């Protein structure tokens, strides 16, 4: 078994896990996964599942937001939805992933 593994989600390098006493320590490589920084996991696969759960939760929130925006679109003023993410629910540009050697 290796001493370190890269954790990737949808071609995005989420971070790495390094073996240490008691398990594998997560080191975030992308801002979306900073909340996992420093956590200790029994196996690299458990760290992978934790990172996947973050991505799934983000997708669920986007779906829920899109559904609620579509449901109440007639109730919103013409300028609703403008901001950093674009207008009327347009997704923000996806940040480029880190190209890390394996």
DSSP file (Angstrom, degrees, kcal/mol; ACC not computed):
  #  RESIDUE AA STRUCTURE BP1 BP2  ACC     N-H-->O    O-->H-N    N-H-->O    O-->H-N    TCO  KAPPA ALPHA  PHI   PSI    X-CA   Y-CA   Z-CA
    1    1 A X              0   0    0      0, 0.0     0, 0.0     0, 0.0     0, 0.0   0.000 360.0 360.0 360.0 139.3    0.0    0.0    0.0
    2    2 A X        -     0   0    0      1,-0.1     3,-0.1     2,-0.1     0, 0.0  -0.186 360.0-130.5 -73.4 167.7    1.3    3.5   -0.9
    3    3 A X  S    S+     0   0    0      1,-0.2    16,-3.9    15,-0.1     2,-0.3   0.570  89.2  28.2 -94.2 -12.4    2.0    6.3    1.6
    4    4 A X  E     -A   18   0A   0     14,-0.3     2,-0.3    20,-0.1    14,-0.2  -0.997  61.4-170.4-150.6 146.5    0.0    8.9   -0.3
    5    5 A X  E     -A   17   0A   0     12,-2.2    12,-2.4    -2,-0.3     2,-0.4  -0.992  22.6-127.6-136.6 143.7   -2.9    9.0   -2.7
    6    6 A X  E     -A   16   0A   0     -2,-0.3     2,-0.6    10,-0.2    10,-0.3  -0.780  20.8-146.4 -87.4 133.1   -4.4   11.8   -4.9
    7    7 A X  E     -A   15   0A   0      8,-3.5     7,-2.2    -2,-0.4     8,-1.5  -0.907  22.7-179.3-102.1 116.2   -8.1   12.2   -4.4
    8    8 A X  E     -A   13   0A   0     -2,-0.6     2,-0.4     5,-0.2     5,-0.2  -0.937  14.6-171.5-119.8 140.2   -9.9   13.3   -7.6
    9    9 A X  E >  S-A   12   0A   0      3,-2.6     3,-1.6    -2,-0.4    -2,-0.0  -0.987  78.3 -19.8-128.5 119.8  -13.5   14.0   -8.2
   10   10 A X  T 3  S-     0   0    0     -2,-0.4    -1,-0.1     1,-0.3     3,-0.1   0.905 128.5 -50.1  49.0  50.3  -14.7   14.5  -11.8
   11   11 A X  T 3  S+     0   0    0      1,-0.2     2,-0.5    86,-0.0    -1,-0.3   0.641 114.3 121.9  64.1  16.7  -11.1   15.2  -13.0
   12   12 A X  E <   -A    9   0A   0     -3,-1.6    -3,-2.6    85,-0.1     2,-1.0  -0.949  65.9-131.0-110.2 123.0  -10.6   17.8  -10.3
   13   13 A X  E     +A    8   0A   0     -2,-0.5    85,-0.3    85,-0.3    -5,-0.2  -0.620  27.5 179.1 -74.1 104.7   -7.8   17.2   -7.8
   14   14 A X  E     -     0   0A   0     -7,-2.2    15,-3.0    -2,-1.0    16,-1.2   0.872  53.5 -75.2 -74.1 -38.6   -9.5   17.6   -4.5
   15   15 A X  E     -AB   7  28A   0     -8,-1.5    -8,-3.5    13,-0.3     2,-0.3  -0.980  45.7 -86.8 169.3-166.8   -6.4   16.9   -2.4
   16   16 A X  E     -AB   6  27A   0     11,-2.4    11,-3.1    -2,-0.3     2,-0.4  -0.917  21.2-142.7-128.6 158.1   -4.1   14.2   -1.3
   17   17 A X  E     -AB   5  26A   0    -12,-2.4   -12,-2.2    -2,-0.3     2,-0.4  -0.988  15.6-160.2-119.3 135.8   -4.1   11.8    1.7
   18   18 A X  E     -AB   4  25A   0      7,-2.2     7,-2.8    -2,-0.4   -14,-0.3  -0.945  21.5-116.6-117.1 134.8   -0.8   10.9    3.4
   19   19 A X  E     + B   0  24A   0    -16,-3.9     2,-0.3    -2,-0.4     5,-0.2  -0.445  46.6 151.4 -67.9 137.3   -0.3    7.9    5.6
   20   20 A X  E >   - B   0  23A   0      3,-2.8     3,-2.4    -2,-0.2     2,-0.1  -0.927  56.8 -53.3-151.2 175.7    0.5    8.6    9.2
   21   21 A X  T 3  S+     0   0    0     -2,-0.3     3,-0.0     1,-0.3     0, 0.0  -0.330 126.1  15.9 -56.9 124.2    0.0    6.9   12.5
   22   22 A X  T 3  S-     0   0    0     -2,-0.1     2,-0.3     1,-0.1    -1,-0.3   0.338 129.0 -49.2  96.1  -6.8   -3.7    6.1   12.9
   23   23 A X  E <  S-B   20   0A   0     -3,-2.4    -3,-2.8    17,-0.0     2,-0.4  -0.998  83.2 -33.8 151.6-145.4   -4.7    6.6    9.2
   24   24 A X  E     -BC  19  41A   0     17,-3.2    17,-2.8    -2,-0.3     2,-0.4  -0.984  45.4-143.0-126.0 125.5   -4.5    9.0    6.3
   25   25 A X  E     -BC  18  40A   0     -7,-2.8    -7,-2.2    -2,-0.4     2,-0.3  -0.752  18.0-132.9 -91.8 129.2   -4.4   12.8    6.7
   26   26 A X  E     -B   17   0A   0     13,-2.5    12,-2.9    -2,-0.4     2,-0.5  -0.648  18.6-171.2 -84.4 134.9   -6.3   14.8    4.1
   27   27 A X  E     -B   16   0A   0    -11,-3.1   -11,-2.4    -2,-0.3     2,-0.1  -0.977  22.6-131.9-125.3 114.6   -4.5   17.8    2.5
   28   28 A X  E     +B   15   0A   0     -2,-0.5   -13,-0.3   -13,-0.2   -14,-0.1  -0.387  25.4 178.8 -71.7 139.3   -6.8   20.0    0.3
   29   29 A X  S    S+     0   0    0    -15,-3.0     2,-0.3     1,-0.2   -14,-0.2   0.413  71.7  47.4-112.8  -6.2   -5.6   21.0   -3.2
   30   30 A X  S >  S-     0   0    0    -16,-1.2     3,-2.1     1,-0.1    -1,-0.2  -0.995  81.7-123.0-140.5 142.8   -8.8   22.9   -4.1
   31   31 A X  G >  S+     0   0    0     -2,-0.3     3,-1.5     1,-0.3     4,-0.3   0.789 106.8  66.7 -57.1 -32.0  -10.8   25.5   -2.1
   32   32 A X  G 3  S+     0   0    0      1,-0.3    -1,-0.3     2,-0.1     3,-0.2   0.715 106.1  43.5 -62.0 -18.7  -14.0   23.4   -2.4
   33   33 A X  G X  S+     0   0    0     -3,-2.1     3,-1.8   -19,-0.2     4,-0.4   0.217  75.7 109.2-114.3  13.2  -12.4   20.8   -0.1
   34   34 A X  G X  S+     0   0    0     -3,-1.5     3,-1.5     1,-0.3    -1,-0.1   0.799  70.1  68.5 -60.4 -28.2  -10.7   23.0    2.5
   35   35 A X  G 3  S+     0   0    0     -4,-0.3    -1,-0.3     1,-0.3    -2,-0.1   0.695  98.5  51.7 -67.4 -14.7  -13.3   21.8    5.1
   36   36 A X  G X  S+     0   0    0     -3,-1.8     3,-2.2     2,-0.1   -10,-0.3   0.538  81.3 130.8 -91.9  -8.5  -11.6   18.4    4.9
   37   37 A X  T <  S+     0   0    0     -3,-1.5   -10,-0.2    -4,-0.4     3,-0.1  -0.179  78.3   3.0 -52.1 126.1   -8.2   19.8    5.5
   38   38 A X  T 3  S+     0   0    0    -12,-2.9    -1,-0.3     1,-0.3   -11,-0.1   0.351  91.5 140.9  82.7  -6.2   -6.3   18.0    8.2
   39   39 A X    <   -     0   0    0     -3,-2.2   -13,-2.5   -13,-0.1     2,-0.5  -0.405  47.5-131.8 -71.5 147.6   -8.9   15.3    8.9
   40   40 A X  E     -C   25   0A   0    -15,-0.2     2,-0.3    -3,-0.1   -15,-0.2  -0.873  22.7-170.4-104.0 129.6   -7.8   11.8    9.6
   41   41 A X  E     -C   24   0A   0    -17,-2.8   -17,-3.2    -2,-0.5     3,-0.1  -0.912  27.9-133.7-120.6 146.2   -9.4    8.9    7.7
   42   42 A X  S    S+     0   0    0     -2,-0.3     2,-0.3   -19,-0.2    -1,-0.1   0.860  92.1  11.0 -65.2 -36.2   -9.0    5.2    8.3
   43   43 A X  S  > S-     0   0    0    -19,-0.1     4,-1.3     1,-0.1     3,-0.4  -0.939  75.0-115.3-138.5 159.6   -8.5    4.5    4.6
   44   44 A X  H  > S+     0   0    0     -2,-0.3     4,-2.1     1,-0.2     5,-0.1   0.829 115.5  60.4 -61.9 -30.5   -8.0    6.6    1.4
   45   45 A X  H  > S+     0   0    0      1,-0.2     4,-2.2     2,-0.2    -1,-0.2   0.833 100.1  53.4 -69.4 -32.1  -11.4    5.4    0.1
   46   46 A X  H  > S+     0   0    0     -3,-0.4     4,-1.8     2,-0.2    -1,-0.2   0.872 109.1  49.5 -68.5 -35.9  -13.1    6.9    3.1
   47   47 A X  H  X S+     0   0    0     -4,-1.3     4,-2.1     2,-0.2    -2,-0.2   0.896 108.8  53.2 -65.8 -40.5  -11.5   10.3    2.3
   48   48 A X  H  X S+     0   0    0     -4,-2.1     4,-2.4     1,-0.2    -2,-0.2   0.923 108.7  49.5 -59.0 -45.6  -12.6    9.8   -1.3
   49   49 A X  H  X S+     0   0    0     -4,-2.2     4,-2.1     1,-0.2    -1,-0.2   0.874 108.3  53.1 -63.7 -37.4  -16.2    9.3   -0.1
   50   50 A X  H  X S+     0   0    0     -4,-1.8     4,-1.3     2,-0.2    -1,-0.2   0.910 111.0  46.4 -64.1 -41.6  -16.0   12.4    2.0
   51   51 A X  H  X S+     0   0    0     -4,-2.1     4,-1.8     1,-0.2    -2,-0.2   0.896 111.1  52.1 -67.0 -40.3  -14.9   14.5   -1.0
   52   52 A X  H  X S+     0   0    0     -4,-2.4     4,-2.6     1,-0.2    -2,-0.2   0.864 104.9  56.8 -63.1 -35.8  -17.6   13.0   -3.1
   53   53 A X  H  X S+     0   0    0     -4,-2.1     4,-2.4     2,-0.2    -1,-0.2   0.865 104.5  52.2 -64.4 -36.2  -20.2   13.9   -0.5
   54   54 A X  H  X S+     0   0    0     -4,-1.3     4,-2.0     2,-0.2    -1,-0.2   0.931 111.4  46.1 -64.2 -45.2  -19.1   17.6   -0.7
   55   55 A X  H  X S+     0   0    0     -4,-1.8     4,-2.3     1,-0.2    -2,-0.2   0.913 112.8  50.2 -63.9 -42.9  -19.5   17.5   -4.5
   56   56 A X  H  X S+     0   0    0     -4,-2.6     4,-2.6     1,-0.2    -2,-0.2   0.906 109.5  50.7 -62.9 -42.1  -22.9   15.8   -4.2
   57   57 A X  H  X S+     0   0    0     -4,-2.4     4,-2.4     1,-0.2    -1,-0.2   0.889 109.7  51.0 -63.0 -38.8  -24.2   18.3   -1.7
   58   58 A X  H  X S+     0   0    0     -4,-2.0     4,-2.2     2,-0.2    -2,-0.2   0.918 111.1  47.9 -64.8 -43.1  -23.1   21.2   -4.0
   59   59 A X  H  X S+     0   0    0     -4,-2.3     4,-2.5     1,-0.2    -2,-0.2   0.905 111.3  51.2 -63.0 -41.6  -25.0   19.6   -6.9
   60   60 A X  H  X S+     0   0    0     -4,-2.6     4,-2.5     1,-0.2    -2,-0.2   0.907 109.9  49.3 -62.9 -42.1  -28.1   19.1   -4.7
   61   61 A X  H  X S+     0   0    0     -4,-2.4     4,-2.7     2,-0.2    -1,-0.2   0.902 111.4  49.6 -63.9 -40.7  -28.0   22.7   -3.6
   62   62 A X  H  X S+     0   0    0     -4,-2.2     4,-2.7     2,-0.2    -2,-0.2   0.920 112.0  47.8 -64.5 -42.8  -27.7   23.9   -7.2
   63   63 A X  H  X S+     0   0    0     -4,-2.5     4,-2.4     2,-0.2    -2,-0.2   0.922 113.6  47.6 -62.3 -44.1  -30.6   21.7   -8.3
   64   64 A X  H  X S+     0   0    0     -4,-2.5     4,-2.4     2,-0.2    -2,-0.2   0.903 113.0  48.3 -64.4 -41.9  -32.7   22.9   -5.4
   65   65 A X  H  X S+     0   0    0     -4,-2.7     4,-2.4     2,-0.2    -2,-0.2   0.914 111.9  49.2 -64.7 -43.0  -31.8   26.6   -6.1
   66   66 A X  H  X S+     0   0    0     -4,-2.7     4,-2.2     1,-0.2    -2,-0.2   0.899 112.2  48.8 -64.1 -40.2  -32.7   26.2   -9.8
   67   67 A X  H  X S+     0   0    0     -4,-2.4     4,-2.0     2,-0.2    -2,-0.2   0.911 113.5  45.6 -66.7 -42.0  -36.0   24.5   -9.0
   68   68 A X  H  X S+     0   0    0     -4,-2.4     4,-1.9     2,-0.2    -2,-0.2   0.853 112.7  51.3 -71.3 -32.5  -37.0   27.3   -6.5
   69   69 A X  H  < S+     0   0    0     -4,-2.4     4,-0.3     2,-0.2    -2,-0.2   0.895 111.7  47.0 -68.8 -39.3  -35.9   30.0   -8.9
   70   70 A X  H >< S+     0   0    0     -4,-2.2     3,-0.6    -5,-0.2     4,-0.2   0.868 112.1  51.3 -69.2 -35.8  -38.0   28.4  -11.7
   71   71 A X  H 3< S+     0   0    0     -4,-2.0     3,-0.3     1,-0.2    -2,-0.2   0.892 120.9  31.5 -68.4 -40.3  -41.0   28.1   -9.4
   72   72 A X  T >X S+     0   0    0     -4,-1.9     3,-1.3     1,-0.2     4,-0.5   0.154  81.4 116.4-105.9  19.9  -40.9   31.7   -8.2
   73   73 A X  G X4 S+     0   0    0     -3,-0.6     3,-0.9    -4,-0.3    -1,-0.2   0.837  75.4  54.2 -59.5 -35.1  -39.5   33.4  -11.4
   74   74 A X  G 34 S+     0   0    0     -3,-0.3    -1,-0.3    -4,-0.2    -2,-0.1   0.707 105.1  55.2 -72.6 -18.2  -42.7   35.4  -11.9
   75   75 A X  G <4 S+     0   0    0     -3,-1.3     2,-0.2     2,-0.1    -1,-0.2   0.543  90.9  92.5 -89.6  -8.3  -42.5   36.8   -8.4
   76   76 A X  S << S-     0   0    0     -3,-0.9    -7,-0.0    -4,-0.5    -3,-0.0  -0.606  79.7-112.5 -91.9 145.6  -39.0   38.2   -8.7
   77   77 A X    >   -     0   0    0     -2,-0.2     3,-1.9     1,-0.1    -1,-0.1  -0.296  39.0-101.1 -66.0 162.4  -38.1   41.7   -9.8
   78   78 A X  T 3  S+     0   0    0      1,-0.3    -1,-0.1     3,-0.0    -2,-0.1   0.750 121.7  50.9 -59.7 -25.9  -36.4   42.1  -13.2
   79   79 A X  T >  S+     0   0    0      2,-0.1     3,-1.5     8,-0.0    -1,-0.3   0.463  80.4 123.8 -93.2  -0.6  -33.0   42.5  -11.5
   80   80 A X  T <   +     0   0    0     -3,-1.9     8,-0.4     1,-0.2     3,-0.1  -0.306  69.1  28.4 -61.9 141.7  -33.2   39.4   -9.3
   81   81 A X  T 3  S+     0   0    0      1,-0.3     8,-0.4     6,-0.2    -1,-0.2   0.293  82.7 132.7  94.0  -9.7  -30.4   36.9   -9.7
   82   82 A X    <   +     0   0    0     -3,-1.5    -1,-0.3     5,-0.2     2,-0.3  -0.544  34.8  88.2 -76.0 140.4  -27.7   39.4  -10.8
   83   83 A X  B >  S-D   86   0B   0      3,-0.7     3,-1.4    -2,-0.2    -3,-0.0  -0.986  90.8 -35.7 165.2-159.6  -24.4   39.0   -9.0
   84   84 A X  T 3  S+     0   0    0     -2,-0.3     3,-0.1     1,-0.3    -1,-0.1   0.812 127.9  55.2 -63.8 -31.1  -21.2   37.2   -9.1
   85   85 A X  T 3  S-     0   0    0      1,-0.3     2,-0.3     7,-0.1    -1,-0.3   0.536 116.5-108.2 -81.5  -4.2  -22.6   34.0  -10.4
   86   86 A X  B <   -D   83   0B   0     -3,-1.4    -3,-0.7     3,-0.1     2,-0.4  -0.826  53.9 -40.3 111.6-155.0  -24.2   35.7  -13.4
   87   87 A X  S >  S-     0   0    0     -2,-0.3     3,-1.4    -5,-0.2    -5,-0.2  -0.890 110.1  -0.4-118.9 147.6  -27.8   36.4  -14.0
   88   88 A X  T 3  S-     0   0    0     -8,-0.4    -1,-0.2    -2,-0.4    -7,-0.1   0.869 132.2 -45.5  46.3  50.7  -30.9   34.3  -13.4
   89   89 A X  T 3  S+     0   0    0     -8,-0.4    -1,-0.3     1,-0.2     2,-0.2   0.562  85.7 160.8  80.2   8.7  -29.1   31.3  -12.0
   90   90 A X    <   -     0   0    0     -3,-1.4    -1,-0.2    -9,-0.2    -2,-0.0  -0.467  44.7-114.0 -63.3 131.3  -26.3   31.1  -14.6
   91   91 A X        -     0   0    0     -2,-0.2    -4,-0.1     1,-0.1    -1,-0.1  -0.332  26.6-110.7 -69.8 148.4  -23.6   29.0  -13.0
   92   92 A X        -     0   0    0      1,-0.1    -7,-0.1    -6,-0.1    -1,-0.1  -0.352  48.0 -82.7 -69.1 157.4  -20.2   30.6  -12.3
   93   93 A X        -     0   0    0      1,-0.1     2,-0.4    -2,-0.0    -1,-0.1  -0.390  47.9-114.4 -62.7 137.4  -17.3   29.5  -14.4
   94   94 A X        -     0   0    0     -3,-0.1    -1,-0.1     1,-0.1     3,-0.1  -0.596  32.5-117.6 -75.0 128.9  -15.8   26.2  -13.1
   95   95 A X        -     0   0    0     -2,-0.4     2,-0.1     1,-0.1    -1,-0.1  -0.356  33.1-101.6 -66.1 147.1  -12.2   26.8  -11.8
   96   96 A X        -     0   0    0      1,-0.1     2,-0.1   -84,-0.0    -1,-0.1  -0.418  39.7-121.6 -67.0 142.3   -9.5   24.9  -13.6
   97   97 A X        -     0   0    0    -86,-0.1     2,-0.4    -2,-0.1   -85,-0.1  -0.429  27.0 -99.2 -84.2 162.4   -8.3   21.8  -11.8
   98   98 A X        -     0   0    0    -85,-0.3     2,-1.3    -2,-0.1   -85,-0.3  -0.660  26.5-137.5 -81.4 131.4   -4.7   21.3  -10.7
   99   99 A X        +     0   0    0     -2,-0.4     2,-0.4   -87,-0.1    -1,-0.1  -0.732  34.7 176.0 -91.3  92.7   -2.8   19.0  -13.0
  100  100 A X        -     0   0    0     -2,-1.3   -94,-0.0     1,-0.0     2,-0.0  -0.800  31.0-116.7-103.2 138.1   -0.9   16.9  -10.5
  101  101 A X              0   0    0     -2,-0.4    -1,-0.0     1,-0.1     0, 0.0  -0.367 360.0 360.0 -66.4 150.9    1.3   14.0  -11.5
  102  102 A X              0   0    0     -2,-0.0    -1,-0.1   -97,-0.0   -96,-0.1   0.427 360.0 360.0 -92.9 360.0    0.2   10.6  -10.2
